[in-house]
Amino acid sequence: MGDEESIMNVATPKKREWPVIRVFVSSTFTDFKHERDVLHQNVFRKLELHCRARGFQFQAIVLRWGVPMEAE
């Protein structure tokens, strides 16, 4: 059974029921864009599944998300 299949068998906790692991990503408006995109598209979901399988919640906090383009 693959990691993802075994993770799907783990119950999803209610909010705040399991300890939370938070990753904060911060950068200026123009640098680190490519890296943020890669983290969002390829890494955060894997970390979420990895943490959940071990009894933790994962939260990615990217401080650039939600900032309007005009702010650049």
C-alpha atoms as one frame of an Amber mdcrd trajectory, in Angstrom:
protein
   0.000   0.000   0.000   1.482   3.387  -1.008   1.901   6.324   1.340  -1.030
   8.200  -0.138  -3.338   5.169   0.124  -2.405   4.566   3.744  -2.832   8.259
   4.521  -6.343   8.202   3.105  -7.227   5.615   5.770  -6.246   8.028   8.574
  -9.201   9.896  10.050  -9.239  13.624   9.441  -9.216  15.423  12.791 -11.557
  18.148  13.862  -9.985  21.575  13.870  -7.289  21.949  16.539  -7.700  18.372
  17.752  -4.165  17.426  16.719  -0.979  19.456  17.265  -0.323  21.947  14.479
   2.890  22.304  12.514   3.043  25.679  10.772   5.441  26.741   8.060   5.727
  30.481   7.475   6.953  31.663   4.091   7.768  35.336   3.712   9.512  37.340
   1.015   9.394  40.650  -0.776   6.792  41.138  -3.487   9.084  40.389  -6.405
  11.525  37.734  -5.238  10.819  34.116  -4.333   7.711  33.966  -6.572   8.826
  30.826  -8.402   9.753  29.122  -5.142   6.389  30.003  -3.545   4.593  28.562
  -6.557   6.585  25.310  -6.354   5.893  24.997  -2.634   2.177  25.517  -3.207
   1.911  23.206  -6.219   4.267  20.396  -5.179   5.214  20.455  -1.521   2.446
  21.634   0.807  -0.027  18.831   0.001   2.671  16.202   0.551   3.583  17.782
   3.887  -0.088  17.872   4.869  -0.468  14.153   4.145   2.825  13.319   5.870
   1.828  15.236   9.008  -1.700  13.819   9.086  -0.378  10.253   8.935   1.634
  11.009  12.058  -1.092  12.728  14.074  -0.326  16.349  13.230  -2.035  19.094
  11.285  -0.027  21.061   8.728  -0.633  24.723   7.966   1.256  26.632   5.298
   1.213  30.341   5.961   2.454  32.285   2.976   2.427  35.922   3.915   2.250
  37.005   0.272  -1.130  35.273  -0.364  -4.015  37.700  -0.376  -1.903  40.804
  -0.987  -3.372  42.668  -3.968  -1.282  43.042  -7.129  -1.414  46.851  -6.724
   0.724  46.512  -3.595   3.632  45.283  -5.674
